[in-house]
Amino acid sequence: MRDTGATFLIVVAGGIVGTTARWATVEAADRLGLSNWSYLLFVNLVGAFVLGWYIGRARTAAAHPNAIAFVAVGVLGSFTTFSGFAVESVLSTDGRSPALGLALALASVGLGVLVAAMGRVIAR
């Protein structure tokens, strides 16, 4: 039986890394004057690609479950942001362009699945 307390701490440690990376990305995007949706799309697509690649490699290399918990759940789960893209998609419809909100949602999901698959293929 796995030690769920240890796994919890491993995921938390990964979450700290991923959240810090996302925060740094947000700060850089703000300095560059990028919109919320552009950096949200960026982190979600990068995260999906890396997750697809990592899972592809982890299965091939028979990675330890703790490594998968740290990287896949902790780091990449906290780096990407479903709630951020969902809120930005909704906010885009308030007095702005509903088409932009719809495009962000479709791009995040559609392109996210595509880049995750690409990452997995590259990992092989």
C-alpha positions as CSV (number, residue, x, y, z in Angstrom):
1,M,0.0,0.0,0.0
2,R,1.3,3.5,-0.9
3,D,2.0,6.0,1.7
4,T,-0.6,8.7,0.9
5,G,0.9,11.1,3.3
6,A,4.2,11.0,1.5
7,T,2.5,11.2,-1.9
8,F,0.5,14.3,-0.7
9,L,3.8,16.0,0.3
10,I,5.3,15.1,-3.0
11,V,2.4,16.6,-4.9
12,V,2.5,19.7,-2.7
13,A,6.2,20.2,-3.4
14,G,5.5,19.9,-7.2
15,G,2.6,22.3,-6.8
16,I,5.0,24.9,-5.3
17,V,7.3,24.5,-8.3
18,G,4.5,24.7,-10.9
19,T,2.7,27.6,-9.2
20,T,5.9,29.6,-8.9
21,A,6.6,28.9,-12.6
22,R,3.1,30.1,-13.6
23,W,3.4,33.2,-11.4
24,A,6.8,34.0,-13.1
25,T,5.1,33.6,-16.5
26,V,2.2,36.0,-15.4
27,E,4.7,38.5,-14.2
28,A,6.7,38.3,-17.5
29,A,3.5,38.6,-19.5
30,D,2.4,41.7,-17.5
31,R,5.8,43.3,-18.1
32,L,5.4,42.6,-21.9
33,G,1.9,44.0,-21.9
34,L,0.3,40.7,-23.0
35,S,-3.3,40.1,-22.4
36,N,-4.7,37.6,-19.8
37,W,-6.0,35.2,-22.4
38,S,-2.6,35.1,-24.3
39,Y,-0.6,34.0,-21.3
40,L,-3.3,31.7,-20.1
41,L,-3.3,30.0,-23.5
42,F,0.5,29.9,-23.4
43,V,0.7,28.1,-20.0
44,N,-2.1,25.7,-20.8
45,L,-0.6,24.7,-24.2
46,V,3.0,24.4,-22.8
47,G,1.7,22.5,-19.8
48,A,-0.4,20.1,-22.0
49,F,2.6,19.5,-24.3
50,V,5.0,18.8,-21.5
51,L,2.5,16.6,-19.7
52,G,1.9,14.5,-22.9
53,W,5.6,14.2,-23.4
54,Y,6.3,13.4,-19.7
55,I,3.6,10.7,-19.5
56,G,4.9,9.2,-22.7
57,R,8.4,9.1,-21.3
58,A,7.3,8.0,-17.9
59,R,5.4,4.9,-19.2
60,T,8.3,3.9,-21.5
61,A,10.9,4.4,-18.7
62,A,8.6,2.9,-16.0
63,A,8.9,6.0,-13.9
64,H,8.4,5.8,-10.2
65,P,4.8,6.7,-9.1
66,N,6.2,9.4,-6.8
67,A,8.0,11.0,-9.8
68,I,4.8,11.0,-11.8
69,A,2.9,12.5,-8.8
70,F,5.5,15.3,-8.5
71,V,5.8,16.2,-12.1
72,A,2.4,15.4,-13.7
73,V,0.0,16.2,-10.8
74,G,2.1,18.7,-8.8
75,V,4.2,20.7,-11.2
76,L,2.2,20.5,-14.4
77,G,-1.2,20.4,-12.7
78,S,-0.5,23.7,-10.9
79,F,1.3,25.3,-13.9
80,T,-1.7,25.0,-16.1
81,T,-4.9,26.7,-15.2
82,F,-8.3,25.5,-16.2
83,S,-10.1,27.9,-13.9
84,G,-8.1,30.8,-15.3
85,F,-9.0,30.1,-18.9
86,A,-12.6,29.4,-17.9
87,V,-13.0,32.7,-16.1
88,E,-11.2,34.7,-18.8
89,S,-13.5,33.0,-21.4
90,V,-16.5,34.2,-19.5
91,L,-15.1,37.7,-18.8
92,S,-14.4,38.1,-22.5
93,T,-18.1,38.0,-23.1
94,D,-18.8,40.9,-20.7
95,G,-18.9,44.0,-22.9
96,R,-16.2,42.7,-25.2
97,S,-16.3,39.9,-27.7
98,P,-18.2,36.7,-27.1
99,A,-16.3,35.3,-30.1
100,L,-13.0,35.9,-28.2
101,G,-14.3,33.9,-25.2
102,L,-15.4,31.1,-27.4
103,A,-12.1,31.1,-29.3
104,L,-10.1,31.0,-26.1
105,A,-12.2,28.0,-24.8
106,L,-11.9,26.1,-28.1
107,A,-8.2,26.9,-28.5
108,S,-7.4,25.9,-24.9
109,V,-9.2,22.6,-25.2
110,G,-8.7,21.7,-28.9
111,L,-5.1,22.8,-29.1
112,G,-4.4,21.4,-25.6
113,V,-5.4,18.0,-26.7
114,L,-3.4,18.3,-29.9
115,V,-0.2,19.4,-28.2
116,A,-0.5,16.8,-25.5
117,A,-0.8,14.2,-28.3
118,M,2.2,15.7,-30.0
119,G,4.2,15.6,-26.8
120,R,3.4,11.9,-26.4
121,V,4.3,11.1,-30.0
122,I,7.7,12.9,-29.6
123,A,8.3,11.1,-26.3
124,R,8.2,7.7,-28.2
